[in-house]
Structure formats: C-alpha cells, structure tokens
Amino acid sequence: MAIFRVTTKRLVVSGGKRLEAGMTADITYNGSTLPLISNVKSEIQRQFKMKYNVDFPLGYINGNELKIEKL
C-alpha cells in the first residue's frame, strides 16, 4: 500500500468555498501510481472534506488541477 500526496495547483472557488493553491491531502492506494478513477476521485474529495471542510468539485479532480506525488 502506497501513500500519495495530492496538492492543488491553483485556487478553486466552488459554492462560496475556496480551495487555495497548495492545499494537500494524503491518499492511500494499493498500486505504484494513483489513477484518477471514480473511487479514487471520491476518496480525494472525502479527504479534502475531512481536512478542510470543503467539497472539492469532482470536475476539478484531474491532472491539470492536481499535483500527485508518491511518498
């Protein structure tokens, strides 16, 4: 099981809440890379909700908006 750090690349404003550039969440995944598939996107969204109390819009969970690094 690997841990991946997901970092926002830029400011995202959705529903009156802000995700600032540089916000991070750590995701565990059983693989050497973190694919941005449905269940992984839901976990990223859940981790940002738990850490920052902000709903990360699913439309912004993509490679252009996030930096993903394996720890």
N, CA, C and O atoms as a CHARMM CRD file, in Angstrom:
* protein
*
  284
    1    1 MET  N      0.85400  -1.17100   0.00000 PROA 1      0.00000
    2    1 MET  CA     0.00000   0.00000   0.00000 PROA 1      0.00000
    3    1 MET  C      0.89800   1.23200   0.00000 PROA 1      0.00000
    4    1 MET  O      1.80600   1.35200   0.82300 PROA 1      0.00000
    5    2 ALA  N      0.63500   2.13800  -0.92700 PROA 2      0.00000
    6    2 ALA  CA     1.42400   3.36100  -1.06000 PROA 2      0.00000
    7    2 ALA  C      0.60800   4.56900  -0.60800 PROA 2      0.00000
    8    2 ALA  O     -0.62200   4.55300  -0.63100 PROA 2      0.00000
    9    3 ILE  N      1.32200   5.61200  -0.19700 PROA 3      0.00000
   10    3 ILE  CA     0.68500   6.87000   0.18300 PROA 3      0.00000
   11    3 ILE  C      1.03900   7.90500  -0.88000 PROA 3      0.00000
   12    3 ILE  O      2.20000   8.05800  -1.26000 PROA 3      0.00000
   13    4 PHE  N      0.02700   8.60200  -1.34400 PROA 4      0.00000
   14    4 PHE  CA     0.20100   9.64400  -2.35000 PROA 4      0.00000
   15    4 PHE  C     -0.25900  10.96800  -1.77000 PROA 4      0.00000
   16    4 PHE  O     -1.30100  11.04400  -1.11900 PROA 4      0.00000
   17    5 ARG  N      0.52600  12.01100  -2.01000 PROA 5      0.00000
   18    5 ARG  CA     0.13600  13.35800  -1.59200 PROA 5      0.00000
   19    5 ARG  C     -0.46000  14.06500  -2.79800 PROA 5      0.00000
   20    5 ARG  O      0.17600  14.17800  -3.84600 PROA 5      0.00000
   21    6 VAL  N     -1.68500  14.53700  -2.63600 PROA 6      0.00000
   22    6 VAL  CA    -2.41000  15.25400  -3.67700 PROA 6      0.00000
   23    6 VAL  C     -2.41400  16.73000  -3.28000 PROA 6      0.00000
   24    6 VAL  O     -2.87000  17.08100  -2.19200 PROA 6      0.00000
   25    7 THR  N     -1.90400  17.59300  -4.16200 PROA 7      0.00000
   26    7 THR  CA    -1.78000  19.02300  -3.88600 PROA 7      0.00000
   27    7 THR  C     -2.51100  19.81300  -4.95600 PROA 7      0.00000
   28    7 THR  O     -2.37500  19.52700  -6.14500 PROA 7      0.00000
   29    8 THR  N     -3.29000  20.81000  -4.53800 PROA 8      0.00000
   30    8 THR  CA    -3.97000  21.66300  -5.51100 PROA 8      0.00000
   31    8 THR  C     -2.95200  22.60100  -6.14800 PROA 8      0.00000
   32    8 THR  O     -2.07700  23.13700  -5.46800 PROA 8      0.00000
   33    9 LYS  N     -3.07400  22.79500  -7.46200 PROA 9      0.00000
   34    9 LYS  CA    -2.12900  23.63700  -8.19700 PROA 9      0.00000
   35    9 LYS  C     -2.54300  25.10200  -8.21500 PROA 9      0.00000
   36    9 LYS  O     -1.69600  25.99000  -8.31200 PROA 9      0.00000
   37   10 ARG  N     -3.85500  25.35600  -8.12000 PROA 10     0.00000
   38   10 ARG  CA    -4.32600  26.74000  -8.22000 PROA 10     0.00000
   39   10 ARG  C     -5.57500  26.92800  -7.37300 PROA 10     0.00000
   40   10 ARG  O     -6.13500  25.95900  -6.85900 PROA 10     0.00000
   41   11 LEU  N     -6.00100  28.15200  -7.23000 PROA 11     0.00000
   42   11 LEU  CA    -7.20400  28.48300  -6.47600 PROA 11     0.00000
   43   11 LEU  C     -8.44200  27.91600  -7.17700 PROA 11     0.00000
   44   11 LEU  O     -8.60100  28.05700  -8.39000 PROA 11     0.00000
   45   12 VAL  N     -9.31300  27.27700  -6.39800 PROA 12     0.00000
   46   12 VAL  CA   -10.59000  26.78400  -6.90500 PROA 12     0.00000
   47   12 VAL  C    -11.67800  27.35200  -6.00400 PROA 12     0.00000
   48   12 VAL  O    -11.62500  27.17400  -4.78700 PROA 12     0.00000
   49   13 VAL  N    -12.66700  28.03500  -6.58300 PROA 13     0.00000
   50   13 VAL  CA   -13.78900  28.57500  -5.83000 PROA 13     0.00000
   51   13 VAL  C    -15.03400  27.83500  -6.28900 PROA 13     0.00000
   52   13 VAL  O    -15.35100  27.80400  -7.47800 PROA 13     0.00000
   53   14 SER  N    -15.74300  27.23000  -5.31900 PROA 14     0.00000
   54   14 SER  CA   -16.95000  26.47600  -5.64900 PROA 14     0.00000
   55   14 SER  C    -17.93400  26.57800  -4.50000 PROA 14     0.00000
   56   14 SER  O    -17.59100  26.29600  -3.35200 PROA 14     0.00000
   57   15 GLY  N    -19.13400  26.97500  -4.80200 PROA 15     0.00000
   58   15 GLY  CA   -20.17800  27.03600  -3.78100 PROA 15     0.00000
   59   15 GLY  C    -19.84300  27.99700  -2.64800 PROA 15     0.00000
   60   15 GLY  O    -20.24900  27.77200  -1.50800 PROA 15     0.00000
   61   16 GLY  N    -19.11000  29.06300  -2.94600 PROA 16     0.00000
   62   16 GLY  CA   -18.74700  30.03300  -1.93100 PROA 16     0.00000
   63   16 GLY  C    -17.58500  29.61300  -1.06100 PROA 16     0.00000
   64   16 GLY  O    -17.20600  30.34900  -0.15000 PROA 16     0.00000
   65   17 LYS  N    -17.00500  28.44700  -1.31500 PROA 17     0.00000
   66   17 LYS  CA   -15.84700  27.98200  -0.53900 PROA 17     0.00000
   67   17 LYS  C    -14.62900  27.95800  -1.44700 PROA 17     0.00000
   68   17 LYS  O    -14.73500  27.78300  -2.66100 PROA 17     0.00000
   69   18 ARG  N    -13.46300  28.14000  -0.82200 PROA 18     0.00000
   70   18 ARG  CA   -12.22100  28.24300  -1.58600 PROA 18     0.00000
   71   18 ARG  C    -11.28100  27.10100  -1.25800 PROA 18     0.00000
   72   18 ARG  O    -11.12400  26.71200  -0.10100 PROA 18     0.00000
   73   19 LEU  N    -10.66800  26.58100  -2.28900 PROA 19     0.00000
   74   19 LEU  CA    -9.53100  25.68000  -2.14200 PROA 19     0.00000
   75   19 LEU  C     -8.33200  26.46200  -2.64800 PROA 19     0.00000
   76   19 LEU  O     -8.23600  26.75700  -3.83900 PROA 19     0.00000
   77   20 GLU  N     -7.42400  26.79600  -1.75500 PROA 20     0.00000
   78   20 GLU  CA    -6.24600  27.57500  -2.11500 PROA 20     0.00000
   79   20 GLU  C     -5.20700  26.68800  -2.79100 PROA 20     0.00000
   80   20 GLU  O     -5.18300  25.47500  -2.58000 PROA 20     0.00000
   81   21 ALA  N     -4.37300  27.28600  -3.58100 PROA 21     0.00000
   82   21 ALA  CA    -3.25400  26.56500  -4.17800 PROA 21     0.00000
   83   21 ALA  C     -2.35000  26.07700  -3.05900 PROA 21     0.00000
   84   21 ALA  O     -2.06300  26.82100  -2.12200 PROA 21     0.00000
   85   22 GLY  N     -1.90200  24.83400  -3.15000 PROA 22     0.00000
   86   22 GLY  CA    -1.00900  24.26500  -2.14700 PROA 22     0.00000
   87   22 GLY  C     -1.68400  23.44000  -1.06500 PROA 22     0.00000
   88   22 GLY  O     -1.00000  22.84400  -0.23400 PROA 22     0.00000
   89   23 MET  N     -3.01200  23.39300  -1.05400 PROA 23     0.00000
   90   23 MET  CA    -3.69400  22.52500  -0.08900 PROA 23     0.00000
   91   23 MET  C     -3.39800  21.07700  -0.43100 PROA 23     0.00000
   92   23 MET  O     -3.35500  20.70900  -1.60500 PROA 23     0.00000
   93   24 THR  N     -3.19400  20.25000   0.59400 PROA 24     0.00000
   94   24 THR  CA    -2.81100  18.86200   0.35500 PROA 24     0.00000
   95   24 THR  C     -3.71400  17.89600   1.09600 PROA 24     0.00000
   96   24 THR  O     -4.34900  18.24200   2.09200 PROA 24     0.00000
   97   25 ALA  N     -3.75200  16.69000   0.59100 PROA 25     0.00000
   98   25 ALA  CA    -4.40300  15.56400   1.25800 PROA 25     0.00000
   99   25 ALA  C     -3.59900  14.31900   0.91800 PROA 25     0.00000
  100   25 ALA  O     -3.07100  14.19100  -0.18700 PROA 25     0.00000
  101   26 ASP  N     -3.51000  13.40700   1.87200 PROA 26     0.00000
  102   26 ASP  CA    -2.78000  12.15600   1.65200 PROA 26     0.00000
  103   26 ASP  C     -3.76700  11.03000   1.40600 PROA 26     0.00000
  104   26 ASP  O     -4.73100  10.85700   2.15100 PROA 26     0.00000
  105   27 ILE  N     -3.51100  10.26600   0.34800 PROA 27     0.00000
  106   27 ILE  CA    -4.39400   9.19400  -0.09200 PROA 27     0.00000
  107   27 ILE  C     -3.60200   7.89500  -0.10700 PROA 27     0.00000
  108   27 ILE  O     -2.48000   7.85800  -0.61300 PROA 27     0.00000
  109   28 THR  N     -4.17500   6.82800   0.44500 PROA 28     0.00000
  110   28 THR  CA    -3.53300   5.52000   0.34000 PROA 28     0.00000
  111   28 THR  C     -4.15600   4.77100  -0.82900 PROA 28     0.00000
  112   28 THR  O     -5.36200   4.84400  -1.06700 PROA 28     0.00000
  113   29 TYR  N     -3.30800   4.05100  -1.55200 PROA 29     0.00000
  114   29 TYR  CA    -3.78700   3.28500  -2.70300 PROA 29     0.00000
  115   29 TYR  C     -2.86900   2.09200  -2.89800 PROA 29     0.00000
  116   29 TYR  O     -1.65300   2.20200  -2.74300 PROA 29     0.00000
  117   30 ASN  N     -3.44900   0.96200  -3.23600 PROA 30     0.00000
  118   30 ASN  CA    -2.69000  -0.26100  -3.42500 PROA 30     0.00000
  119   30 ASN  C     -2.19800  -0.34000  -4.87100 PROA 30     0.00000
  120   30 ASN  O     -2.76200  -1.06700  -5.68900 PROA 30     0.00000
  121   31 GLY  N     -1.16000   0.40400  -5.16800 PROA 31     0.00000
  122   31 GLY  CA    -0.58300   0.42300  -6.50600 PROA 31     0.00000
  123   31 GLY  C      0.59800   1.36500  -6.54400 PROA 31     0.00000
  124   31 GLY  O      0.83700   2.11000  -5.59300 PROA 31     0.00000
  125   32 SER  N      1.34200   1.33700  -7.64400 PROA 32     0.00000
  126   32 SER  CA     2.53000   2.17700  -7.74700 PROA 32     0.00000
  127   32 SER  C      2.22100   3.56300  -8.30100 PROA 32     0.00000
  128   32 SER  O      3.04900   4.46800  -8.19400 PROA 32     0.00000
  129   33 THR  N      1.03300   3.74200  -8.89700 PROA 33     0.00000
  130   33 THR  CA     0.58000   5.05000  -9.36500 PROA 33     0.00000
  131   33 THR  C     -0.85000   5.25200  -8.88600 PROA 33     0.00000
  132   33 THR  O     -1.54600   4.29100  -8.56000 PROA 33     0.00000
  133   34 LEU  N     -1.27700   6.49600  -8.84500 PROA 34     0.00000
  134   34 LEU  CA    -2.63000   6.81800  -8.39900 PROA 34     0.00000
  135   34 LEU  C     -3.48800   7.17000  -9.61200 PROA 34     0.00000
  136   34 LEU  O     -3.40100   8.28700 -10.12300 PROA 34     0.00000
  137   35 PRO  N     -4.31000   6.23700 -10.07700 PROA 35     0.00000
  138   35 PRO  CA    -5.16600   6.54700 -11.23100 PROA 35     0.00000
  139   35 PRO  C     -6.35400   7.40200 -10.78800 PROA 35     0.00000
  140   35 PRO  O     -6.92600   7.17300  -9.72200 PROA 35     0.00000
  141   36 LEU  N     -6.71800   8.37300 -11.59800 PROA 36     0.00000
  142   36 LEU  CA    -7.84700   9.23400 -11.25000 PROA 36     0.00000
  143   36 LEU  C     -9.13700   8.62100 -11.78600 PROA 36     0.00000
  144   36 LEU  O     -9.74400   9.12000 -12.73300 PROA 36     0.00000
  145   37 ILE  N     -9.53600   7.51500 -11.14500 PROA 37     0.00000
  146   37 ILE  CA   -10.77400   6.82100 -11.49200 PROA 37     0.00000
  147   37 ILE  C    -11.82600   7.16100 -10.44600 PROA 37     0.00000
  148   37 ILE  O    -11.52200   7.81400  -9.44800 PROA 37     0.00000
  149   38 SER  N    -13.03100   6.73300 -10.66400 PROA 38     0.00000
  150   38 SER  CA   -14.18100   7.12300  -9.85200 PROA 38     0.00000
  151   38 SER  C    -13.97800   6.95000  -8.35500 PROA 38     0.00000
  152   38 SER  O    -14.19500   7.89600  -7.59700 PROA 38     0.00000
  153   39 ASN  N    -13.56500   5.75600  -7.90700 PROA 39     0.00000
  154   39 ASN  CA   -13.45500   5.54400  -6.46100 PROA 39     0.00000
  155   39 ASN  C    -12.29000   6.33400  -5.86500 PROA 39     0.00000
  156   39 ASN  O    -12.35400   6.72500  -4.70000 PROA 39     0.00000
  157   40 VAL  N    -11.23700   6.57800  -6.62700 PROA 40     0.00000
  158   40 VAL  CA   -10.10900   7.38200  -6.14800 PROA 40     0.00000
  159   40 VAL  C    -10.52600   8.85000  -6.06400 PROA 40     0.00000
  160   40 VAL  O    -10.17000   9.53600  -5.10500 PROA 40     0.00000
  161   41 LYS  N    -11.26800   9.33600  -7.04400 PROA 41     0.00000
  162   41 LYS  CA   -11.76300  10.71300  -7.00700 PROA 41     0.00000
  163   41 LYS  C    -12.65300  10.93900  -5.79200 PROA 41     0.00000
  164   41 LYS  O    -12.57200  11.98300  -5.14500 PROA 41     0.00000
  165   42 SER  N    -13.49700   9.96600  -5.48400 PROA 42     0.00000
  166   42 SER  CA   -14.36100  10.07100  -4.30600 PROA 42     0.00000
  167   42 SER  C    -13.54200  10.12300  -3.02500 PROA 42     0.00000
  168   42 SER  O    -13.88900  10.85600  -2.09900 PROA 42     0.00000
  169   43 GLU  N    -12.46000   9.35700  -2.96000 PROA 43     0.00000
  170   43 GLU  CA   -11.58800   9.36900  -1.78400 PROA 43     0.00000
  171   43 GLU  C    -10.85100  10.70200  -1.66800 PROA 43     0.00000
  172   43 GLU  O    -10.70500  11.22000  -0.56100 PROA 43     0.00000
  173   44 ILE  N    -10.39100  11.26300  -2.76800 PROA 44     0.00000
  174   44 ILE  CA    -9.74500  12.57600  -2.75100 PROA 44     0.00000
  175   44 ILE  C    -10.73700  13.62200  -2.24100 PROA 44     0.00000
  176   44 ILE  O    -10.39900  14.45100  -1.39600 PROA 44     0.00000
  177   45 GLN  N    -11.94200  13.57500  -2.75500 PROA 45     0.00000
  178   45 GLN  CA   -12.98500  14.50400  -2.33300 PROA 45     0.00000
  179   45 GLN  C    -13.27000  14.35000  -0.83000 PROA 45     0.00000
  180   45 GLN  O    -13.43200  15.34900  -0.12900 PROA 45     0.00000
  181   46 ARG  N    -13.33000  13.12400  -0.34000 PROA 46     0.00000
  182   46 ARG  CA   -13.59700  12.85500   1.07600 PROA 46     0.00000
  183   46 ARG  C    -12.46700  13.36400   1.96300 PROA 46     0.00000
  184   46 ARG  O    -12.71900  13.93500   3.02400 PROA 46     0.00000
  185   47 GLN  N    -11.22200  13.16200   1.53400 PROA 47     0.00000
  186   47 GLN  CA   -10.07800  13.60400   2.33100 PROA 47     0.00000
  187   47 GLN  C    -10.02300  15.13900   2.43200 PROA 47     0.00000
  188   47 GLN  O     -9.71100  15.67500   3.49600 PROA 47     0.00000
  189   48 PHE  N    -10.32000  15.84000   1.34300 PROA 48     0.00000
  190   48 PHE  CA   -10.34900  17.30400   1.39800 PROA 48     0.00000
  191   48 PHE  C    -11.51000  17.78200   2.27500 PROA 48     0.00000
  192   48 PHE  O    -11.38000  18.78900   2.97100 PROA 48     0.00000
  193   49 LYS  N    -12.62000  17.08500   2.24800 PROA 49     0.00000
  194   49 LYS  CA   -13.76200  17.43400   3.09600 PROA 49     0.00000
  195   49 LYS  C    -13.40100  17.25300   4.56800 PROA 49     0.00000
  196   49 LYS  O    -13.73000  18.10700   5.39200 PROA 49     0.00000
  197   50 MET  N    -12.73000  16.15300   4.91000 PROA 50     0.00000
  198   50 MET  CA   -12.34800  15.90100   6.29900 PROA 50     0.00000
  199   50 MET  C    -11.30800  16.90300   6.78600 PROA 50     0.00000
  200   50 MET  O    -11.40300  17.39200   7.91200 PROA 50     0.00000
  201   51 LYS  N    -10.32600  17.21300   5.96100 PROA 51     0.00000
  202   51 LYS  CA    -9.21400  18.05900   6.38700 PROA 51     0.00000
  203   51 LYS  C     -9.56900  19.54300   6.40100 PROA 51     0.00000
  204   51 LYS  O     -9.20500  20.26200   7.33100 PROA 51     0.00000
  205   52 TYR  N    -10.28600  20.00600   5.36000 PROA 52     0.00000
  206   52 TYR  CA   -10.54000  21.43700   5.20500 PROA 52     0.00000
  207   52 TYR  C    -12.01800  21.82300   5.27500 PROA 52     0.00000
  208   52 TYR  O    -12.34400  23.00900   5.23300 PROA 52     0.00000
  209   53 ASN  N    -12.91000  20.84500   5.38300 PROA 53     0.00000
  210   53 ASN  CA   -14.35400  21.07800   5.39500 PROA 53     0.00000
  211   53 ASN  C    -14.81100  21.81100   4.12500 PROA 53     0.00000
  212   53 ASN  O    -15.63500  22.72400   4.18200 PROA 53     0.00000
  213   54 VAL  N    -14.26400  21.39800   2.99700 PROA 54     0.00000
  214   54 VAL  CA   -14.60500  21.98000   1.70200 PROA 54     0.00000
  215   54 VAL  C    -14.92400  20.85200   0.73500 PROA 54     0.00000
  216   54 VAL  O    -14.17300  19.88100   0.63500 PROA 54     0.00000
  217   55 ASP  N    -16.02800  20.97800   0.02700 PROA 55     0.00000
  218   55 ASP  CA   -16.36900  19.99600  -1.00200 PROA 55     0.00000
  219   55 ASP  C    -15.56000  20.28700  -2.25300 PROA 55     0.00000
  220   55 ASP  O    -15.76000  21.31000  -2.90700 PROA 55     0.00000
  221   56 PHE  N    -14.65400  19.39200  -2.58100 PROA 56     0.00000
  222   56 PHE  CA   -13.83100  19.53700  -3.78100 PROA 56     0.00000
  223   56 PHE  C    -14.68500  19.09900  -4.96100 PROA 56     0.00000
  224   56 PHE  O    -15.08800  17.93700  -5.01100 PROA 56     0.00000
  225   57 PRO  N    -14.97800  19.97800  -5.91200 PROA 57     0.00000
  226   57 PRO  CA   -15.82400  19.60000  -7.05300 PROA 57     0.00000
  227   57 PRO  C    -15.16400  18.49500  -7.88000 PROA 57     0.00000
  228   57 PRO  O    -13.98700  18.59200  -8.22900 PROA 57     0.00000
  229   58 LEU  N    -15.92200  17.45100  -8.19000 PROA 58     0.00000
  230   58 LEU  CA   -15.37000  16.32900  -8.94900 PROA 58     0.00000
  231   58 LEU  C    -14.81400  16.75000 -10.30000 PROA 58     0.00000
  232   58 LEU  O    -13.88000  16.12500 -10.80300 PROA 58     0.00000
  233   59 GLY  N    -15.37100  17.79800 -10.89600 PROA 59     0.00000
  234   59 GLY  CA   -14.88500  18.27800 -12.19000 PROA 59     0.00000
  235   59 GLY  C    -13.46600  18.81600 -12.14700 PROA 59     0.00000
  236   59 GLY  O    -12.79500  18.90000 -13.17600 PROA 59     0.00000
  237   60 TYR  N    -13.00500  19.18300 -10.94900 PROA 60     0.00000
  238   60 TYR  CA   -11.64800  19.71700 -10.79800 PROA 60     0.00000
  239   60 TYR  C    -10.64400  18.65700 -10.36400 PROA 60     0.00000
  240   60 TYR  O     -9.46300  18.96000 -10.19600 PROA 60     0.00000
  241   61 ILE  N    -11.08900  17.43900 -10.18500 PROA 61     0.00000
  242   61 ILE  CA   -10.17200  16.37200  -9.79400 PROA 61     0.00000
  243   61 ILE  C     -9.62600  15.74500 -11.07800 PROA 61     0.00000
  244   61 ILE  O    -10.15300  14.75600 -11.58800 PROA 61     0.00000
  245   62 ASN  N     -8.55200  16.35800 -11.57900 PROA 62     0.00000
  246   62 ASN  CA    -7.90000  15.87700 -12.78700 PROA 62     0.00000
  247   62 ASN  C     -6.42400  16.27000 -12.75000 PROA 62     0.00000
  248   62 ASN  O     -5.99400  17.00600 -11.86200 PROA 62     0.00000
  249   63 GLY  N     -5.67600  15.78900 -13.68900 PROA 63     0.00000
  250   63 GLY  CA    -4.24100  16.02100 -13.72900 PROA 63     0.00000
  251   63 GLY  C     -3.84800  17.46800 -13.94100 PROA 63     0.00000
  252   63 GLY  O     -2.73900  17.86200 -13.58000 PROA 63     0.00000
  253   64 ASN  N     -4.73200  18.26800 -14.51700 PROA 64     0.00000
  254   64 ASN  CA    -4.42200  19.68400 -14.73800 PROA 64     0.00000
  255   64 ASN  C     -4.53600  20.49600 -13.45800 PROA 64     0.00000
  256   64 ASN  O     -3.85400  21.51100 -13.31200 PROA 64     0.00000
  257   65 GLU  N     -5.37900  20.07400 -12.53400 PROA 65     0.00000
  258   65 GLU  CA    -5.64400  20.82700 -11.31100 PROA 65     0.00000
  259   65 GLU  C     -4.86700  20.31700 -10.10600 PROA 65     0.00000
  260   65 GLU  O     -4.73200  21.02700  -9.11000 PROA 65     0.00000
  261   66 LEU  N     -4.34900  19.07800 -10.18700 PROA 66     0.00000
  262   66 LEU  CA    -3.71100  18.44600  -9.03600 PROA 66     0.00000
  263   66 LEU  C     -2.29600  17.98900  -9.35400 PROA 66     0.00000
  264   66 LEU  O     -1.99500  17.55100 -10.46400 PROA 66     0.00000
  265   67 LYS  N     -1.45100  18.10200  -8.36700 PROA 67     0.00000
  266   67 LYS  CA    -0.10500  17.52000  -8.44600 PROA 67     0.00000
  267   67 LYS  C     -0.14000  16.29100  -7.54300 PROA 67     0.00000
  268   67 LYS  O     -0.52900  16.38400  -6.37900 PROA 67     0.00000
  269   68 ILE  N      0.26100  15.15200  -8.07300 PROA 68     0.00000
  270   68 ILE  CA     0.22400  13.89500  -7.32200 PROA 68     0.00000
  271   68 ILE  C      1.65000  13.36800  -7.21200 PROA 68     0.00000
  272   68 ILE  O      2.34400  13.18300  -8.21100 PROA 68     0.00000
  273   69 GLU  N      2.06700  13.13200  -5.96900 PROA 69     0.00000
  274   69 GLU  CA     3.41000  12.57600  -5.75900 PROA 69     0.00000
  275   69 GLU  C      3.33700  11.40500  -4.79300 PROA 69     0.00000
  276   69 GLU  O      2.56500  11.41600  -3.83400 PROA 69     0.00000
  277   70 LYS  N      4.14200  10.41100  -5.05900 PROA 70     0.00000
  278   70 LYS  CA     4.20400   9.22800  -4.20200 PROA 70     0.00000
  279   70 LYS  C      5.16600   9.50700  -3.06500 PROA 70     0.00000
  280   70 LYS  O      6.29000   9.95400  -3.29300 PROA 70     0.00000
  281   71 LEU  N      4.72800   9.24500  -1.83800 PROA 71     0.00000
  282   71 LEU  CA     5.59300   9.46000  -0.66500 PROA 71     0.00000
  283   71 LEU  C      6.35000   8.21300  -0.30300 PROA 71     0.00000
  284   71 LEU  O      7.12200   8.21700   0.65600 PROA 71     0.00000
